[in-house]
Amino acid sequence: MKTILIAHNFSEISFAAMSFHLAHHLADLGNRVVFISHKPYFKTNQKIEKGAGEIIVCSWPTEKRPTSLKDFVWFSKIYLKYKPDVVIGHFVGSNISILVSKVLSLGKVKTFCYYHTLSDQLLTDQNNTSIKQSLLFFRKKNFYELFCDVIVCPSALAKKDLEIFFKISKGIVLLNPMEDRFENKKRMSSEKIVVSYLGRLDCSKGVLDLIKAFEIYRNGSNDSKMILNISGRGSQESEIKELIKNNTSIHYFGLLAYDQIDDYLNESHFIIIPSKFDNLPTVGLESMMNNTPLLISNKTGLTNYLKDGYECFKFDPNVDSIVLLLKKVEKNMDMQEQMSLNARNTFLSIFSIKNYCNDFSKIVL
């Protein structure tokens, strides 16, 4: 039996489900899993018996981001109590859990840190090249070099980004999965063509270029049946709402509740991902899971695992390319039904929870 510590969210919501199911999978194999959950927050420890294995779920001392001295002291006690053989860290929870574990184990514990967000994307959205930003990158580089044995990259693009920005070659590619929530695909009306965007409304996501391209295309195609749906929140929300306020072909839905996402994806002919930089966008996996094909930027890590004209149409994230894309979509709507089936098949064959758990367990055990 090994003891594996995971710092993430103990939840089946969105891509956090990968850690939830990985914990259960590792416990089913007879291991003890200590899961530190940021969200949801557990006031008291929970213990889940799994045959010869078990899952112990707890949370940081407070519901705030774990960055304080109190969090360091608390985790030190957790480490000394359970003495994990392996530590897997996601987002801010990885900093304390990996650093303290390495120090207290005298380097013996094996540590896995996730590289979820591309550096290019962070710099674009923050629009910040200050001394502070440089210091943050320097700190992260030292953290990766000194305390992380393996850096888990959700795409080959993330691994390349890690190597370019941090000059670190200890990354491995392990594709993020998505829990299969699919029930049935609603029959789409042929009276309109629904192209939908779901995600953050920030600079790196390319939504402003999408809107400009859509308006150019519609203005030049009076008989077009295409409408554009946009859902999300972010720094460009006000600007986007102002841009589309007089356009009856563009609909803004705000931030959707999690239980509304599948219907939104299901009621679309295509989901568009116009990102200028992106790793393995969760909405792409959720879309394919829901039998909805993608219109996807060539600047995302997900693009490399898809075939143009099979489960997606690919494009460059600029206005001219998106205009040509929309024309291509409307001209080839006879392909949409088969592309929907292909999207679902690609999801099942590459991005399933089962594949992820099997692959990760071979690495950590």
C-alpha positions in Angstrom: 0.0 0.0 0.0 1.2 3.5 -0.9 0.0 6.8 0.5 -0.8 9.4 -2.1 -1.7 12.9 -1.3 -3.7 15.0 -3.7 -4.3 18.8 -3.3 -7.2 19.8 -5.6 -11.0 20.0 -5.3 -12.9 16.9 -4.2 -15.7 17.4 -6.6 -17.3 15.8 -9.7 -17.9 19.3 -11.2 -16.0 20.1 -14.5 -12.4 19.0 -14.8 -11.9 18.7 -11.0 -13.6 15.4 -11.5 -10.4 14.0 -12.7 -8.8 14.2 -9.3 -12.0 13.0 -7.6 -12.1 9.8 -9.7 -8.3 9.4 -9.6 -8.6 9.3 -5.8 -11.2 6.6 -6.0 -9.2 4.6 -8.6 -6.0 4.7 -6.5 -8.0 3.6 -3.4 -9.7 0.8 -5.3 -6.2 -0.5 -6.1 -5.5 -0.8 -2.3 -3.8 2.5 -1.6 -4.5 5.2 1.0 -5.4 8.6 -0.6 -5.2 11.8 1.5 -7.2 14.4 -0.4 -6.9 18.1 0.6 -10.0 19.8 -0.9 -10.0 23.6 -1.4 -13.6 23.5 -2.8 -15.8 22.1 -1.5 -14.7 22.9 2.0 -14.9 20.2 4.6 -15.1 21.3 8.2 -14.4 17.8 9.5 -12.4 15.0 8.0 -14.3 12.4 5.9 -13.1 8.8 5.6 -14.2 6.6 2.6 -13.4 2.9 2.9 -12.6 1.3 -0.5 -11.8 -2.4 0.2 -8.1 -2.6 1.0 -7.7 1.1 0.4 -9.2 4.3 1.7 -9.7 8.0 1.0 -9.3 10.5 3.7 -10.8 13.9 2.7 -9.9 17.1 4.6 -9.6 20.8 3.8 -7.2 23.6 4.5 -7.6 25.5 7.8 -9.8 28.2 6.2 -11.8 28.6 3.0 -9.3 31.2 1.7 -6.4 30.4 -0.7 -3.8 28.4 1.2 -0.9 30.9 1.3 -0.4 31.8 5.0 2.0 30.6 7.7 -1.0 28.9 9.4 -1.5 26.8 6.2 2.2 25.8 6.3 2.0 24.7 9.9 -1.3 22.8 9.3 0.1 21.0 6.3 3.3 20.1 8.1 1.2 18.2 10.7 -0.8 16.5 7.9 2.5 15.4 6.3 3.9 14.1 9.5 0.7 12.2 10.3 0.3 10.4 7.0 3.9 10.6 5.5 2.8 10.3 1.8 4.9 8.5 -0.7 3.5 10.7 -3.6 2.1 14.2 -3.6 0.0 15.6 -6.5 -0.6 19.3 -6.5 -3.0 21.5 -8.5 -3.0 25.3 -8.6 -2.2 27.2 -5.5 -2.5 24.1 -3.2 0.5 22.6 -4.9 2.9 25.2 -3.5 2.7 24.4 0.1 1.9 20.7 -0.2 4.9 20.0 -2.6 7.4 22.3 -0.9 6.7 21.1 2.7 6.6 17.4 1.7 10.0 17.7 -0.1 11.6 19.4 2.9 10.2 17.1 5.6 10.9 13.9 3.6 14.5 15.1 2.9 13.7 14.8 -0.8 12.3 11.3 -0.7 8.7 12.0 -1.5 7.9 12.0 -5.3 6.1 15.2 -6.3 3.8 15.9 -9.3 2.8 19.5 -10.0 0.2 20.4 -12.7 0.9 23.0 -15.4 -2.6 24.1 -16.1 -2.2 27.6 -17.6 0.1 28.6 -20.4 2.6 31.4 -19.6 1.7 33.2 -22.9 -1.9 33.2 -21.8 -1.1 34.6 -18.4 1.0 37.4 -19.8 -1.7 38.3 -22.4 -4.5 38.4 -19.8 -2.5 40.3 -17.1 -0.9 42.7 -19.6 1.9 42.9 -17.1 5.6 42.7 -17.7 6.5 44.4 -14.4 9.3 43.6 -12.0 6.7 41.9 -9.8 5.7 39.6 -12.7 9.4 38.8 -13.4 9.9 37.9 -9.7 6.8 35.6 -9.8 8.2 33.7 -12.8 11.6 33.5 -11.1 10.0 32.1 -8.0 8.0 29.5 -10.0 11.0 28.4 -11.9 12.9 27.7 -8.7 9.9 25.9 -7.3 9.8 23.6 -10.3 13.5 23.0 -10.4 14.0 22.4 -6.6 10.8 20.7 -5.4 8.9 19.1 -8.4 10.0 15.7 -9.7 7.4 15.7 -12.5 5.4 18.5 -14.0 2.2 17.2 -15.5 1.2 19.0 -18.7 -2.3 18.6 -20.1 -1.1 19.0 -23.7 2.0 18.9 -25.8 1.6 22.7 -26.1 1.9 23.1 -22.4 5.1 21.0 -22.3 6.6 23.2 -25.0 5.5 26.3 -23.1 7.1 25.0 -19.9 10.4 24.4 -21.8 10.4 27.8 -23.5 9.5 30.0 -20.5 11.1 28.1 -17.7 13.8 26.1 -19.5 12.6 23.0 -17.7 12.4 19.6 -19.4 10.8 17.4 -16.7 7.3 17.8 -18.1 5.2 14.8 -19.1 2.0 15.0 -21.2 -1.1 13.6 -19.6 -4.3 14.7 -21.3 -7.0 16.1 -19.0 -10.1 14.0 -19.0 -13.8 14.9 -18.6 -16.5 12.9 -16.7 -19.1 11.6 -19.2 -22.4 13.4 -18.4 -23.9 12.8 -21.8 -27.6 11.8 -21.9 -28.9 12.6 -25.4 -28.4 15.1 -28.2 -31.3 17.3 -28.9 -32.4 17.4 -32.5 -31.3 20.7 -34.0 -33.5 23.0 -36.1 -32.4 23.7 -39.6 -33.9 27.1 -39.5 -30.8 28.6 -38.0 -27.2 27.8 -37.4 -26.1 28.2 -33.8 -22.5 28.9 -33.1 -21.8 29.3 -29.4 -18.9 30.5 -27.2 -18.5 29.5 -23.6 -15.7 30.7 -21.4 -13.8 33.6 -19.9 -14.2 37.0 -21.6 -10.5 37.9 -21.4 -8.0 39.1 -23.9 -6.4 35.7 -24.6 -9.7 34.1 -25.4 -10.2 36.1 -28.7 -13.8 36.9 -28.2 -13.5 40.5 -29.5 -12.1 39.2 -32.8 -14.8 36.6 -33.0 -17.5 39.3 -32.7 -15.9 41.6 -35.3 -15.5 38.6 -37.7 -19.1 37.5 -37.1 -20.4 41.0 -37.9 -18.3 41.3 -41.1 -19.6 37.9 -42.2 -23.3 38.6 -41.5 -23.1 42.0 -43.1 -21.8 40.4 -46.2 -24.3 37.5 -46.2 -27.8 38.8 -46.0 -29.3 35.3 -46.3 -27.2 33.8 -43.5 -29.0 31.8 -40.9 -26.1 31.9 -38.4 -26.4 33.3 -34.9 -23.7 33.7 -32.3 -24.3 32.9 -28.6 -21.8 34.1 -26.0 -21.7 33.0 -22.3 -19.1 33.9 -19.7 -17.6 36.6 -17.5 -14.3 38.4 -17.6 -12.4 41.6 -18.0 -13.9 42.4 -21.4 -17.5 41.8 -20.4 -18.6 45.4 -20.5 -16.9 46.0 -23.8 -18.5 43.0 -25.3 -22.0 43.9 -24.1 -21.6 47.4 -25.6 -20.4 45.9 -28.9 -23.3 43.6 -29.4 -26.2 45.6 -27.9 -27.7 46.5 -31.3 -27.0 43.2 -33.0 -30.0 40.9 -33.0 -27.9 38.0 -34.3 -25.6 37.9 -31.2 -27.0 36.8 -27.8 -25.2 37.2 -24.5 -26.2 34.8 -21.7 -23.9 36.0 -18.9 -22.4 33.4 -16.6 -24.2 30.0 -16.8 -24.8 27.9 -13.7 -22.9 24.5 -14.0 -26.2 22.6 -14.5 -27.0 24.8 -17.5 -23.8 24.1 -19.4 -24.8 20.8 -21.0 -28.0 22.2 -22.4 -26.2 25.2 -23.8 -23.7 23.0 -25.5 -26.4 20.6 -26.7 -28.5 23.3 -28.3 -25.5 24.5 -30.4 -24.5 23.2 -33.9 -20.9 24.2 -33.1 -18.9 25.4 -30.1 -16.2 27.9 -31.1 -12.9 28.3 -29.3 -11.2 31.4 -30.7 -8.3 31.5 -28.2 -5.1 33.3 -29.0 -3.3 31.1 -26.4 -4.9 28.2 -24.5 -3.9 24.8 -23.0 -6.6 22.2 -23.2 -9.8 24.2 -22.9 -12.4 22.3 -20.7 -15.3 23.6 -22.9 -13.8 21.7 -25.8 -13.9 18.4 -24.0 -17.4 19.2 -22.6 -18.6 20.0 -26.1 -17.3 16.8 -27.7 -18.8 14.9 -24.8 -22.1 16.4 -25.7 -21.9 15.4 -29.3 -21.2 19.0 -30.4 -18.3 19.5 -32.9 -15.8 22.3 -32.5 -14.6 25.3 -34.3 -11.1 25.6 -32.8 -8.1 27.9 -32.9 -4.8 26.5 -34.0 -3.3 28.1 -30.9 -4.8 25.7 -28.4 -3.2 22.6 -27.1 -6.4 20.6 -27.8 -6.1 21.3 -31.6 -3.2 18.8 -32.0 -5.5 15.9 -30.9 -8.2 16.7 -33.4 -8.6 16.2 -37.2 -9.8 19.1 -39.4 -13.1 18.2 -41.1 -13.7 15.2 -38.8 -14.8 16.5 -35.4 -13.8 20.1 -35.9 -12.9 22.9 -38.3 -9.6 24.6 -37.4 -8.7 28.2 -38.0 -6.1 30.9 -37.0 -7.3 33.3 -34.3 -7.6 36.5 -36.3 -10.6 38.3 -37.9 -9.9 37.3 -41.5 -9.5 33.6 -40.7 -12.7 33.6 -38.6 -14.7 35.2 -41.4 -13.5 32.4 -43.8 -14.3 29.9 -41.1 -17.9 31.1 -40.7 -18.4 31.0 -44.5 -17.0 27.4 -44.5 -19.4 26.3 -41.7 -22.5 27.6 -43.5 -21.4 26.1 -46.8 -20.8 22.7 -45.2 -23.7 22.2 -42.8 -24.4 18.9 -44.4 -21.3 17.6 -42.5 -22.5 18.8 -39.1 -24.4 15.7 -38.1 -21.6 13.3 -38.8 -19.1 15.6 -37.2 -21.3 15.5 -34.1 -20.9 11.7 -33.9 -17.2 11.9 -34.6 -16.8 14.5 -31.8 -18.4 12.1 -29.3 -16.2 9.2 -30.5 -13.0 11.3 -30.1 -14.0 12.2 -26.6 -14.6 8.6 -25.6 -11.4 7.3 -27.2 -9.0 10.0 -25.9 -10.5 12.0 -23.0 -12.3 9.5 -20.8 -11.8 9.4 -17.0 -11.0 5.7 -17.3 -8.1 6.3 -19.6 -6.8 9.1 -17.4 -6.9 7.1 -14.2 -5.3 4.0 -15.7 -2.5 6.1 -17.2 -1.8 8.2 -14.1 -1.8 5.2 -11.8 0.9 3.6 -13.9 3.0 6.7 -13.4 2.6 7.2 -9.6 2.5 3.6 -8.4 
